[in-house]
Amino acid sequence: MQSPHDYLLYRGYEECHNEPYPSRHNKVNMGVALNQDCFSLEYILKTAPDIDFEEKMLKFLFDNGVKVPKIMAKDEKTLMIEFLRGGTLSEALREREKSGGDFSDIAAALKDWLVSFHKVCGSFPDGEITSAGDLSLTNFTFVSEGFVYRYDFEKEDYTGSFSDDLHTLAAEILMEPCGEEYKKAAAKALLGGDYDKEKLSGALSRLGGETGLADLG
């Protein structure tokens, strides 16, 4: 596979902008390159110690129809993947609250993503995977077409269940700096009939959140 530098070079692009992109643990930047015809190319550059594992995960999920960005290039330390225009789910939640809109369509798209992940994760060739791992809302992007995509897949613990992941995502929503009633409604929209107060309280406790928020009414 070509390196990010060669990928741009052989297509006549030159990087003109590069800025940090939200990430808890790794160095991630969003870049923009232009060619001679002033066509722009947007992409993400991620540097991480376990970049080979992340490449395998992204390729496996992409090939199996799970909504993740396409890999464009890679060198020994850096993965170059397509940039999907849209905000993180953390940003989307706060923007929806500010504009007075509900979160139900984004919650439905997020649950759809999780369902698609769990349909295929058991076939991952390099080890047993039963959970989606780190489910921070900053790892997901909501695009204008109404779909949720996930970017980050570090080498970590991928054991758990669909229900564990669903309640962890709801706990992540409840830990956002939004109004209590709004984020409870958003978490409830995600969980639907799968809501388990005890499991949600456990997820909040594990993440360091306020367990009292687990009562969604």
N, CA, C and O of each residue as an XYZ file, in Angstrom:
868
protein
N       0.842     -1.190      0.000
C       0.000      0.000      0.000
C       0.884      1.249      0.000
O       1.926      1.288      0.655
N       0.453      2.257     -0.738
C       1.206      3.513     -0.807
C       1.223      4.236      0.538
O       0.301      4.090      1.341
N       2.271      5.011      0.775
C       2.312      5.884      1.940
C       1.403      7.089      1.682
O       1.095      7.379      0.526
N       0.966      7.797      2.730
C       0.157      9.006      2.515
C       0.845     10.024      1.606
O       0.199     10.649      0.765
N       2.149     10.186      1.777
C       2.886     11.143      0.934
C       2.797     10.739     -0.540
O       2.508     11.575     -1.396
N       3.044      9.463     -0.836
C       3.010      9.001     -2.224
C       1.596      9.033     -2.795
O       1.398      9.307     -3.979
N       0.618      8.750     -1.942
C      -0.778      8.790     -2.392
C      -1.114     10.171     -2.949
O      -1.714     10.290     -4.017
N      -0.726     11.203     -2.220
C      -0.995     12.569     -2.682
C      -0.135     12.922     -3.889
O      -0.624     13.508     -4.855
N       1.144     12.566     -3.834
C       2.083     12.915     -4.893
C       1.651     12.352     -6.239
O       1.623     13.080     -7.231
N       1.315     11.075     -6.286
C       0.986     10.426     -7.550
C      -0.367     10.839     -8.107
O      -0.687     10.546     -9.259
N      -1.155     11.516     -7.294
C      -2.445     12.015     -7.773
C      -2.422     13.522     -8.013
O      -3.449     14.133     -8.305
N      -1.245     14.101     -7.885
C      -1.083     15.522     -8.181
C      -1.598     16.446     -7.106
O      -1.937     17.595     -7.391
N      -1.665     15.966     -5.861
C      -2.155     16.802     -4.765
C      -0.999     17.268     -3.883
O       0.024     16.594     -3.759
N      -1.189     18.434     -3.277
C      -0.228     18.954     -2.310
C      -0.991     19.404     -1.070
O      -1.958     20.161     -1.158
N      -0.540     18.926      0.085
C      -1.237     19.279      1.319
C      -1.151     20.776      1.563
O      -0.081     21.375      1.459
N      -2.303     21.378      1.894
C      -2.329     22.819      2.140
C      -2.876     23.164      3.518
O      -2.797     24.314      3.948
N      -3.430     22.175      4.209
C      -3.997     22.452      5.527
C      -3.955     21.187      6.362
O      -4.194     20.088      5.860
N      -3.646     21.352      7.653
C      -3.575     20.215      8.553
C      -3.876     20.714      9.965
O      -3.216     21.632     10.453
N      -4.874     20.112     10.625
C      -5.230     20.563     11.967
C      -5.613     19.372     12.840
O      -6.047     18.345     12.318
N      -5.460     19.490     14.170
C      -5.809     18.386     15.064
C      -7.286     18.025     14.970
O      -8.141     18.886     14.763
N      -7.568     16.729     15.129
C      -8.926     16.202     15.102
C      -9.172     15.515     16.442
O      -8.253     14.895     16.977
N     -10.410     15.606     17.018
C     -10.639     15.063     18.363
C     -10.286     13.581     18.487
O     -10.733     12.757     17.688
N      -9.480     13.252     19.498
C      -9.131     11.859     19.790
C      -8.660     11.782     21.232
O      -7.910     12.645     21.688
N      -9.093     10.758     21.953
C      -8.728     10.607     23.357
C      -7.266     10.204     23.539
O      -6.593     10.691     24.447
N      -6.776      9.312     22.673
C      -5.511      8.651     22.974
C      -4.423      8.806     21.910
O      -3.249      8.592     22.213
N      -4.770      9.166     20.695
C      -3.802      9.132     19.605
C      -3.636     10.498     18.945
O      -4.424     11.420     19.158
N      -2.587     10.592     18.141
C      -2.378     11.793     17.350
C      -3.189     11.659     16.067
O      -2.900     10.808     15.226
N      -4.201     12.500     15.925
C      -5.084     12.457     14.761
C      -5.194     13.861     14.189
O      -5.428     14.822     14.922
N      -5.026     13.976     12.884
C      -5.143     15.261     12.195
C      -6.065     15.141     11.001
O      -6.154     14.088     10.371
N      -6.746     16.226     10.696
C      -7.557     16.315      9.494
C      -6.784     17.155      8.492
O      -6.407     18.287      8.797
N      -6.540     16.618      7.295
C      -5.771     17.318      6.279
C      -6.596     17.642      5.050
O      -7.583     16.972      4.748
N      -6.172     18.681      4.349
C      -6.777     19.071      3.072
C      -5.655     19.280      2.064
O      -4.666     19.953      2.354
N      -5.815     18.701      0.884
C      -4.834     18.873     -0.193
C      -5.537     19.407     -1.431
O      -6.726     19.168     -1.640
N      -4.783     20.133     -2.248
C      -5.312     20.688     -3.499
C      -4.463     20.210     -4.668
O      -3.260     19.990     -4.527
N      -5.116     20.048     -5.848
C      -4.344     19.770     -7.057
C      -4.298     21.031     -7.924
O      -4.792     22.085     -7.523
N      -3.716     20.919     -9.088
C      -3.539     22.105     -9.943
C      -4.858     22.675    -10.434
O      -4.936     23.855    -10.777
N      -5.891     21.849    -10.472
C      -7.208     22.320    -10.899
C      -8.044     22.843     -9.744
O      -9.229     23.138     -9.902
N      -7.406     22.957     -8.567
C      -8.062     23.461     -7.356
C      -9.152     22.541     -6.822
O     -10.048     22.985     -6.104
N      -9.076     21.262     -7.171
C      -9.949     20.276     -6.549
C      -9.349     19.907     -5.198
O      -8.140     19.709     -5.082
N     -10.198     19.817     -4.180
C      -9.697     19.529     -2.840
C      -9.930     18.067     -2.469
O     -10.850     17.416     -2.962
N      -9.077     17.582     -1.595
C      -9.166     16.224     -1.071
C      -9.024     16.317      0.440
O      -8.033     16.847      0.942
N     -10.019     15.801      1.168
C      -9.997     15.843      2.627
C      -9.736     14.444      3.167
O     -10.217     13.457      2.610
N      -8.981     14.363      4.244
C      -8.604     13.055      4.769
C      -8.199     13.182      6.233
O      -7.959     14.275      6.745
N      -8.131     12.020      6.888
C      -7.685     11.926      8.269
C      -6.345     11.197      8.302
O      -6.174     10.175      7.639
N      -5.397     11.723      9.073
C      -4.115     11.068      9.308
C      -4.057     10.661     10.781
O      -4.160     11.505     11.671
N      -3.892      9.377     11.025
C      -3.859      8.883     12.396
C      -2.549      8.159     12.658
O      -2.159      7.268     11.903
N      -1.870      8.550     13.737
C      -0.633      7.900     14.152
C      -0.890      7.203     15.483
O      -1.311      7.841     16.448
N      -0.637      5.888     15.538
C      -0.879      5.111     16.754
C       0.063      3.918     16.773
O       0.473      3.446     15.712
N       0.419      3.415     17.960
C       1.344      2.274     18.043
C       0.764      0.979     17.498
O       1.512      0.082     17.108
N      -0.567      0.870     17.467
C      -1.212     -0.356     16.997
C      -1.910     -0.144     15.647
O      -3.015     -0.633     15.416
N      -1.233      0.598     14.767
C      -1.861      0.996     13.508
C      -2.150     -0.195     12.602
O      -3.092     -0.142     11.811
N      -1.364     -1.271     12.695
C      -1.623     -2.449     11.867
C      -2.942     -3.107     12.246
O      -3.695     -3.543     11.376
N      -3.221     -3.178     13.545
C      -4.490     -3.746     13.993
C      -5.657     -2.888     13.510
O      -6.671     -3.411     13.047
N      -5.508     -1.576     13.620
C      -6.578     -0.681     13.191
C      -6.834     -0.817     11.692
O      -7.984     -0.789     11.254
N      -5.776     -0.962     10.911
C      -5.930     -1.167      9.473
C      -6.742     -2.428      9.198
O      -7.650     -2.410      8.367
N      -6.423     -3.523      9.888
C      -7.142     -4.786      9.691
C      -8.609     -4.654     10.071
O      -9.486     -5.159      9.371
N      -8.875     -3.965     11.194
C     -10.261     -3.787     11.628
C     -11.051     -2.958     10.626
O     -12.157     -3.338     10.243
N     -10.496     -1.832     10.200
C     -11.203     -0.973      9.257
C     -11.456     -1.690      7.939
O     -12.549     -1.590      7.381
N     -10.470     -2.404      7.440
C     -10.629     -3.115      6.177
C     -11.671     -4.223      6.314
O     -12.526     -4.382      5.442
N     -11.603     -4.985      7.399
C     -12.569     -6.060      7.624
C     -13.996     -5.512      7.692
O     -14.900     -6.045      7.048
N     -14.193     -4.459      8.464
C     -15.530     -3.892      8.613
C     -16.025     -3.266      7.313
O     -17.183     -3.447      6.937
N     -15.153     -2.531      6.630
C     -15.531     -1.913      5.354
C     -15.942     -2.982      4.345
O     -16.958     -2.843      3.663
N     -15.150     -4.046      4.254
C     -15.440     -5.122      3.301
C     -16.734     -5.866      3.639
O     -17.340     -6.501      2.775
N     -17.146     -5.780      4.900
C     -18.360     -6.472      5.332
C     -19.556     -5.537      5.494
O     -20.556     -5.901      6.113
N     -19.448     -4.347      4.943
C     -20.588     -3.447      4.866
C     -20.892     -2.626      6.099
O     -21.937     -1.980      6.168
N     -19.977     -2.638      7.097
C     -20.163     -1.794      8.276
C     -19.660     -0.393      7.940
O     -18.626     -0.244      7.288
N     -20.374      0.616      8.377
C     -20.044      1.994      7.987
C     -18.822      2.510      8.753
O     -18.912      2.986      9.884
N     -17.686      2.390      8.081
C     -16.416      2.940      8.556
C     -15.768      3.635      7.364
O     -16.108      3.328      6.221
N     -14.849      4.559      7.600
C     -14.194      5.241      6.476
C     -13.275      4.300      5.708
O     -12.741      3.339      6.261
N     -13.105      4.591      4.444
C     -12.233      3.784      3.582
C     -10.770      4.162      3.805
O     -10.435      5.339      3.932
N      -9.906      3.150      3.849
C      -8.472      3.396      3.956
C      -7.945      3.885      2.609
O      -8.225      3.289      1.570
N      -7.185      4.968      2.639
C      -6.614      5.531      1.424
C      -5.146      5.160      1.261
O      -4.697      4.858      0.156
N      -4.397      5.183      2.362
C      -2.954      4.914      2.301
C      -2.454      4.594      3.701
O      -3.161      4.795      4.689
N      -1.214      4.088      3.775
C      -0.647      3.732      5.079
C       0.869      3.616      4.955
O       1.392      3.118      3.958
N       1.562      4.091      5.996
C       2.985      3.782      6.124
C       3.189      3.084      7.469
O       2.218      2.628      8.072
N       4.407      2.993      7.942
C       4.675      2.228      9.159
C       3.982      2.792     10.391
O       3.646      2.039     11.305
N       3.763      4.091     10.435
C       3.225      4.722     11.634
C       1.866      5.377     11.453
O       1.155      5.610     12.431
N       1.497      5.676     10.212
C       0.333      6.533      9.976
C      -0.655      5.891      9.017
O      -0.277      5.313      7.998
N      -1.929      6.004      9.367
C      -3.024      5.526      8.528
C      -3.740      6.742      7.946
O      -4.084      7.673      8.675
N      -3.962      6.732      6.650
C      -4.677      7.809      5.964
C      -6.042      7.270      5.554
O      -6.131      6.318      4.778
N      -7.107      7.878      6.076
C      -8.454      7.406      5.769
C      -9.308      8.577      5.300
O      -9.002      9.738      5.569
N     -10.382      8.246      4.595
C     -11.228      9.301      4.046
C     -11.879     10.106      5.177
O     -12.225      9.565      6.227
N     -12.033     11.384      4.938
C     -12.713     12.270      5.876
C     -14.169     12.364      5.467
O     -14.492     12.693      4.326
N     -15.035     12.072      6.410
C     -16.475     12.138      6.162
C     -17.011     13.389      6.835
O     -16.962     13.521      8.058
N     -17.518     14.296      6.032
C     -17.932     15.592      6.571
C     -19.157     15.435      7.463
O     -20.169     14.848      7.082
N     -19.021     15.980      8.652
C     -20.077     15.893      9.661
C     -19.442     16.001     11.029
O     -18.226     15.852     11.150
N     -20.215     16.252     12.050
C     -19.658     16.394     13.383
C     -19.605     15.074     14.124
O     -20.252     14.102     13.734
N     -18.827     15.046     15.197
C     -18.840     13.874     16.061
C     -20.219     13.769     16.710
O     -20.979     14.736     16.724
N     -20.536     12.594     17.246
C     -21.835     12.440     17.913
C     -21.918     13.318     19.159
O     -23.002     13.761     19.537
N     -20.790     13.564     19.788
C     -20.774     14.481     20.930
C     -21.208     15.879     20.495
O     -22.017     16.523     21.162
N     -20.666     16.336     19.380
C     -21.052     17.652     18.850
C     -22.499     17.653     18.393
O     -23.229     18.618     18.622
N     -22.917     16.568     17.744
C     -24.282     16.493     17.228
C     -25.305     16.559     18.354
O     -26.339     17.214     18.221
N     -25.016     15.879     19.467
C     -25.939     15.896     20.598
C     -26.116     17.314     21.136
O     -27.238     17.754     21.387
N     -25.003     18.026     21.312
C     -25.080     19.379     21.853
C     -25.743     20.354     20.878
O     -26.478     21.254     21.285
N     -25.471     20.158     19.580
C     -26.076     21.040     18.577
C     -27.582     20.823     18.484
O     -28.345     21.777     18.332
N     -28.008     19.557     18.574
C     -29.443     19.277     18.538
C     -30.157     19.911     19.734
O     -31.238     20.481     19.592
N     -29.541     19.804     20.902
C     -30.160     20.414     22.079
C     -30.260     21.927     21.892
O     -31.290     22.532     22.191
N     -29.187     22.527     21.398
C     -29.160     23.987     21.221
C     -30.227     24.457     20.231
O     -30.842     25.506     20.423
N     -30.441     23.669     19.167
C     -31.408     24.057     18.129
C     -32.839     23.643     18.464
O     -33.776     24.001     17.751
N     -33.005     22.887     19.550
C     -34.341     22.457     19.941
C     -34.823     21.210     19.216
O     -36.002     20.866     19.297
N     -33.924     20.524     18.505
C     -34.314     19.310     17.804
C     -34.111     18.083     18.673
O     -33.337     18.116     19.629
N     -34.812     16.988     18.340
C     -34.596     15.778     19.131
C     -33.467     14.945     18.516
O     -32.950     15.261     17.444
N     -33.105     13.887     19.217
C     -31.942     13.071     18.866
C     -32.345     11.726     18.278
O     -31.493     10.865     18.058
N     -33.640     11.538     18.022
C     -34.140     10.201     17.696
C     -33.560      9.646     16.392
O     -33.258      8.455     16.321
N     -33.397     10.477     15.365
C     -32.868      9.961     14.100
C     -31.400      9.563     14.235
O     -30.972      8.564     13.656
N     -30.623     10.345     15.002
C     -29.218     10.004     15.210
C     -29.111      8.753     16.089
O     -28.263      7.892     15.851
N     -29.966      8.659     17.093
C     -29.978      7.470     17.949
C     -30.287      6.222     17.126
O     -29.663      5.179     17.321
N     -31.248      6.324     16.205
C     -31.596      5.187     15.356
C     -30.433      4.800     14.449
O     -30.171      3.615     14.247
N     -29.730      5.801     13.896
C     -28.579      5.521     13.026
C     -27.442      4.890     13.817
O     -26.746      4.010     13.310
N     -27.249      5.334     15.056
C     -26.204      4.769     15.907
C     -26.522      3.312     16.247
O     -25.634      2.459     16.223
N     -27.773      3.031     16.560
C     -28.163      1.652     16.866
C     -28.012      0.771     15.633
O     -27.590     -0.381     15.740
N     -28.354      1.304     14.466
C     -28.164      0.552     13.214
C     -26.696      0.192     13.015
O     -26.370     -0.917     12.593
N     -25.813      1.145     13.324
C     -24.376      0.864     13.188
C     -23.965     -0.272     14.109
O     -23.242     -1.182     13.704
N     -24.430     -0.212     15.348
C     -24.059     -1.242     16.315
C     -24.582     -2.611     15.899
O     -23.889     -3.617     16.046
N     -25.800     -2.647     15.382
C     -26.360     -3.914     14.887
C     -25.496     -4.469     13.763
O     -25.191     -5.662     13.749
N     -25.101     -3.619     12.822
C     -24.294     -4.090     11.686
C     -22.932     -4.590     12.150
O     -22.412     -5.563     11.604
N     -22.348     -3.932     13.157
C     -21.068     -4.385     13.700
C     -21.202     -5.773     14.316
O     -20.382     -6.654     14.058
N     -22.221     -5.963     15.115
C     -22.369     -7.244     15.812
C     -22.761     -8.382     14.869
O     -22.557     -9.550     15.202
N     -23.303     -8.071     13.731
C     -23.624     -9.121     12.761
C     -22.377     -9.772     12.183
O     -22.410    -10.943     11.802
N     -21.270     -9.023     12.112
C     -20.074     -9.537     11.431
C     -18.867     -9.718     12.336
O     -17.917    -10.401     11.951
N     -18.873     -9.124     13.538
C     -17.645     -9.074     14.339
C     -17.130    -10.458     14.719
O     -15.927    -10.626     14.919
N     -18.004    -11.446     14.822
C     -17.558    -12.785     15.178
C     -16.697    -13.448     14.131
O     -16.057    -14.461     14.410
N     -16.666    -12.896     12.921
C     -15.869    -13.468     11.828
C     -14.517    -12.801     11.656
O     -13.776    -13.128     10.729
N     -14.185    -11.855     12.554
C     -12.892    -11.183     12.445
C     -11.775    -12.217     12.520
O     -11.764    -13.028     13.446
N     -10.835    -12.214     11.574
C      -9.868    -13.311     11.469
C      -8.752    -13.325     12.501
O      -8.121    -14.366     12.684
N      -8.481    -12.228     13.180
C      -7.306    -12.159     14.058
C      -7.628    -12.207     15.544
O      -6.885    -11.638     16.344
N      -8.700    -12.863     15.935
C      -9.034    -12.958     17.351
C     -10.519    -12.792     17.586
O     -11.245    -12.275     16.736
N     -10.964    -13.237     18.752
C     -12.381    -13.179     19.074
C     -12.805    -11.760     19.413
O     -12.200    -11.110     20.265
N     -13.840    -11.286     18.745
C     -14.388     -9.953     18.998
C     -15.888    -10.095     19.214
O     -16.607    -10.564     18.331
N     -16.354     -9.690     20.385
C     -17.784     -9.762     20.693
C     -18.348     -8.411     21.109
O     -19.533     -8.301     21.424
N     -17.503     -7.380     21.110
C     -17.911     -6.040     21.515
C     -17.221     -5.022     20.615
O     -16.210     -5.323     19.981
N     -17.778     -3.818     20.568
C     -17.208     -2.769     19.722
C     -16.122     -1.966     20.427
O     -15.616     -0.998     19.860
N     -15.754     -2.339     21.643
C     -14.628     -1.670     22.308
C     -14.957     -0.271     22.792
O     -16.002     -0.053     23.404
N     -14.065      0.685     22.520
C     -14.204      2.062     22.990
C     -15.349      2.755     22.259
O     -15.272      2.985     21.052
N     -16.409      3.086     22.993
C     -17.600      3.651     22.376
C     -17.788      5.130     22.706
O     -18.917      5.616     22.791
N     -16.690      5.833     22.888
C     -16.761      7.281     23.076
C     -17.491      7.923     21.895
O     -17.279      7.537     20.745
N     -18.337      8.889     22.177
C     -19.101      9.544     21.111
C     -18.199     10.309     20.151
O     -18.598     10.587     19.020
N     -16.979     10.656     20.588
C     -16.058     11.340     19.685
C     -15.465     10.393     18.643
O     -14.813     10.846     17.702
N     -15.682      9.088     18.796
C     -15.210      8.117     17.805
C     -16.163      7.963     16.630
O     -15.846      7.283     15.654
N     -17.339      8.599     16.721
C     -18.363      8.451     15.694
C     -18.648      9.781     15.011
O     -18.556     10.846     15.621
N     -18.991      9.693     13.746
C     -19.386     10.871     12.967
C     -20.779     10.651     12.390
O     -21.079      9.580     11.864
N     -21.629     11.672     12.491
C     -22.965     11.637     11.886
C     -22.920     12.475     10.621
O     -22.673     13.680     10.679
N     -23.158     11.844      9.475
C     -23.060     12.553      8.200
C     -24.442     13.008      7.737
O     -25.466     12.526      8.222
N     -24.448     13.943      6.792
C     -25.694     14.594      6.381
C     -26.692     13.628      5.755
O     -27.894     13.896      5.746
N     -26.204     12.510      5.235
C     -27.110     11.539      4.628
C     -27.878     10.734      5.666
O     -28.734      9.923      5.311
N     -27.585     10.946      6.940
C     -28.323     10.276      8.003
C     -27.697      8.994      8.492
O     -28.380      8.165      9.094
N     -26.395      8.809      8.246
C     -25.707      7.604      8.686
C     -24.648      7.942      9.730
O     -24.106      9.046      9.762
N     -24.372      6.961     10.578
C     -23.293      7.069     11.554
C     -22.115      6.229     11.086
O     -22.293      5.082     10.676
N     -20.923      6.788     11.144
C     -19.674      6.088     10.825
C     -18.771      6.123     12.060
O     -18.815      7.062     12.855
N     -17.953      5.081     12.199
C     -16.990      5.086     13.294
C     -15.576      5.115     12.736
O     -15.274      4.463     11.736
N     -14.703      5.889     13.406
C     -13.316      6.053     12.966
C     -12.326      5.184     13.735
O     -11.558      4.446     13.118
N     -12.325      5.250     15.050
C     -11.228      4.695     15.851
C     -11.445      3.238     16.241
O     -12.519      2.858     16.707
N     -10.402      2.428     16.041
C     -10.409      1.024     16.476
C      -9.024      0.665     17.003
O      -8.215      0.061     16.299
N      -8.766      1.044     18.244
C      -7.477      0.727     18.844
C      -7.444     -0.731     19.281
O      -8.482     -1.381     19.401
N      -6.232     -1.238     19.519
C      -6.083     -2.611     19.988
C      -6.369     -2.624     21.478
O      -5.569     -2.137     22.278
N      -7.524     -3.189     21.851
C      -7.974     -3.139     23.234
C      -8.876     -4.335     23.516
O      -8.855     -5.319     22.776
N      -9.656     -4.255     24.570
C     -10.575     -5.330     24.940
C     -11.844     -5.228     24.085
O     -12.572     -4.238     24.155
N     -12.093     -6.246     23.292
C     -13.288     -6.280     22.458
C     -14.222     -7.406     22.895
O     -14.855     -8.052     22.059
N     -14.308     -7.641     24.207
C     -15.215     -8.658     24.723
C     -16.420     -7.981     25.368
O     -16.292     -6.930     25.996
N     -17.583     -8.594     25.208
C     -18.820     -8.049     25.738
C     -19.984     -8.559     24.915
O     -19.897     -9.629     24.313
N     -21.053     -7.821     24.883
C     -22.239     -8.234     24.131
C     -22.886     -7.018     23.487
O     -22.519     -5.879     23.776
N     -23.844     -7.268     22.620
C     -24.590     -6.177     22.007
C     -25.258     -5.321     23.076
O     -25.204     -4.093     23.012
N     -25.887     -5.961     24.057
C     -26.573     -5.222     25.115
C     -25.584     -4.399     25.938
O     -25.881     -3.264     26.311
N     -24.414     -4.963     26.221
C     -23.379     -4.196     26.938
C     -23.011     -2.940     26.161
O     -22.936     -1.849     26.727
N     -22.783     -3.102     24.861
C     -22.389     -1.967     24.026
C     -23.494     -0.914     23.957
O     -23.228      0.285     24.033
N     -24.730     -1.376     23.814
C     -25.852     -0.447     23.698
C     -25.975      0.399     24.970
O     -26.181      1.610     24.894
N     -25.848     -0.236     26.129
C     -25.962      0.512     27.386
C     -24.728      1.383     27.633
O     -24.832      2.433     28.267
N     -23.576      0.963     27.143
C     -22.387      1.818     27.244
C     -22.567      3.086     26.416
O     -22.217      4.176     26.868
N     -23.108      2.951     25.210
C     -23.379      4.129     24.383
C     -24.378      5.061     25.059
O     -24.219      6.281     25.024
N     -25.408      4.483     25.673
C     -26.384      5.305     26.395
C     -25.710      6.024     27.560
O     -26.011      7.185     27.834
N     -24.794      5.330     28.250
C     -24.059      5.957     29.351
C     -23.172      7.093     28.838
O     -23.055      8.134     29.484
N     -22.552      6.890     27.680
C     -21.733      7.954     27.082
C     -22.597      9.184     26.799
O     -22.158     10.312     27.023
N     -23.809      8.977     26.315
C     -24.733     10.086     26.065
C     -25.047     10.819     27.368
O     -25.054     12.049     27.411
N     -25.307     10.051     28.432
C     -25.680     10.647     29.715
C     -24.533     11.400     30.382
O     -24.760     12.190     31.298
N     -23.305     11.160     29.930
C     -22.142     11.854     30.493
C     -21.796     13.134     29.735
O     -20.872     13.854     30.115
N     -22.535     13.415     28.669
C     -22.282     14.630     27.898
C     -22.739     15.879     28.655
O     -23.659     15.801     29.470
N     -22.108     17.034     28.397
C     -22.476     18.272     29.093
C     -23.727     18.908     28.498
O     -23.686     20.018     27.967
N     -24.835     18.186     28.595
C     -26.121     18.677     28.098
C     -27.106     18.713     29.264
O     -26.810     18.217     30.351
N     -28.270     19.297     29.033
C     -29.310     19.296     30.043
C     -29.729     17.871     30.392
O     -29.778     16.997     29.526
N     -30.031     17.648     31.674
C     -30.333     16.290     32.128
C     -31.513     15.676     31.395
O     -31.438     14.523     30.969
N     -32.594     16.417     31.240
C     -33.777     15.863     30.586
C     -33.520     15.572     29.114
O     -34.022     14.590     28.567
N     -32.724     16.443     28.475
C     -32.460     16.229     27.055
C     -31.635     14.965     26.828
O     -31.970     14.149     25.969
N     -30.561     14.804     27.593
C     -29.721     13.631     27.360
C     -30.395     12.351     27.836
O     -30.105     11.278     27.307
N     -31.284     12.433     28.817
C     -32.059     11.246     29.194
C     -32.980     10.823     28.053
O     -33.122      9.635     27.766
N     -33.601     11.803     27.410
C     -34.475     11.490     26.272
C     -33.671     10.887     25.127
O     -34.144      9.978     24.444
N     -32.447     11.395     24.916
C     -31.588     10.863     23.858
C     -31.171      9.430     24.156
O     -31.184      8.578     23.267
N     -30.796      9.161     25.421
C     -30.416      7.801     25.816
C     -31.602      6.852     25.691
O     -31.448      5.711     25.258
N     -32.769      7.322     26.067
C     -33.980      6.503     25.983
C     -34.318      6.190     24.533
O     -34.769      5.088     24.223
N     -34.098      7.172     23.629
C     -34.346      6.943     22.204
C     -33.414      5.868     21.661
O     -33.816      5.075     20.810
N     -32.180      5.834     22.141
C     -31.229      4.818     21.705
C     -31.606      3.440     22.231
O     -31.593      2.469     21.475
N     -31.937      3.339     23.497
C     -32.192      2.043     24.121
C     -33.539      1.452     23.725
O     -33.650      0.243     23.521
N     -34.556      2.289     23.615
C     -35.879      1.780     23.273
C     -36.321      0.694     24.246
O     -36.221      0.859     25.462
N     -36.808     -0.415     23.701
C     -37.285     -1.518     24.532
C     -36.186     -2.332     25.171
O     -36.468     -3.245     25.948
N     -34.921     -2.021     24.859
C     -33.796     -2.762     25.432
C     -33.302     -2.161     26.746
O     -32.314     -2.631     27.310
N     -33.981     -1.129     27.234
C     -33.522     -0.411     28.431
C     -33.511     -1.304     29.665
O     -34.524     -1.907     30.018
N     -32.360     -1.379     30.311
C     -32.174     -2.115     31.557
C     -31.516     -1.153     32.543
O     -30.331     -0.844     32.424
N     -32.289     -0.687     33.509
C     -31.794      0.335     34.446
C     -30.536     -0.125     35.169
O     -29.596      0.654     35.327
N     -30.506     -1.375     35.607
C     -29.349     -1.879     36.344
C     -28.104     -1.921     35.455
O     -27.006     -1.570     35.886
N     -28.292     -2.350     34.220
C     -27.152     -2.425     33.302
C     -26.655     -1.017     32.944
O     -25.450     -0.802     32.814
N     -27.565     -0.074     32.789
C     -27.174      1.302     32.482
C     -26.430      1.919     33.663
O     -25.438      2.623     33.475
N     -26.905      1.657     34.875
C     -26.216      2.157     36.063
C     -24.805      1.587     36.150
O     -23.864      2.293     36.514
N     -24.662      0.299     35.814
C     -23.342     -0.316     35.817
C     -22.417      0.303     34.788
O     -21.231      0.500     35.054
N     -22.954      0.612     33.605
C     -22.144      1.243     32.556
C     -21.696      2.635     32.987
O     -20.550      3.019     32.754
N     -22.587      3.385     33.609
C     -22.234      4.715     34.091
C     -21.147      4.637     35.165
O     -20.202      5.426     35.162
N     -21.290      3.688     36.071
C     -20.291      3.513     37.126
C     -18.930      3.166     36.542
O     -17.908      3.695     36.979
N     -18.918      2.287     35.565
C     -17.662      1.871     34.923
C     -16.970      3.038     34.226
O     -15.741      3.109     34.197
N     -17.758      3.950     33.665
C     -17.198      5.087     32.945
C     -16.936      6.296     33.841
O     -16.422      7.316     33.381
N     -17.287      6.180     35.107
C     -17.071      7.291     36.031
C     -18.168      8.319     36.007
O     -17.949      9.470     36.386
N     -19.357      7.924     35.565
C     -20.479      8.867     35.486
C     -21.383      8.795     36.702
O     -21.162      7.994     37.610
N     -22.398      9.637     36.709
C     -23.351      9.717     37.823
C     -24.417      8.644     37.658
O     -25.244      8.726     36.751
N     -24.405      7.642     38.525
C     -25.294      6.488     38.347
C     -26.766      6.836     38.482
O     -27.627      6.122     37.969
N     -27.058      7.938     39.175
C     -28.451      8.356     39.323
C     -29.119      8.688     38.001
O     -30.345      8.666     37.896
N     -28.313      8.997     36.987
C     -28.880      9.322     35.677
C     -29.479      8.105     34.981
O     -30.158      8.240     33.963
N     -29.229      6.910     35.533
C     -29.708      5.680     34.890
C     -31.237      5.570     34.942
O     -31.817      4.772     34.205
N     -31.890      6.351     35.792
C     -33.349      6.335     35.864
C     -33.894      7.231     34.753
O     -33.958      8.452     34.893
N     -34.284      6.599     33.654
C     -34.751      7.369     32.501
C     -36.243      7.676     32.548
O     -36.770      8.332     31.649
N     -36.917      7.213     33.577
C     -38.335      7.508     33.728
C     -39.233      6.629     32.882
O     -40.454      6.778     32.919
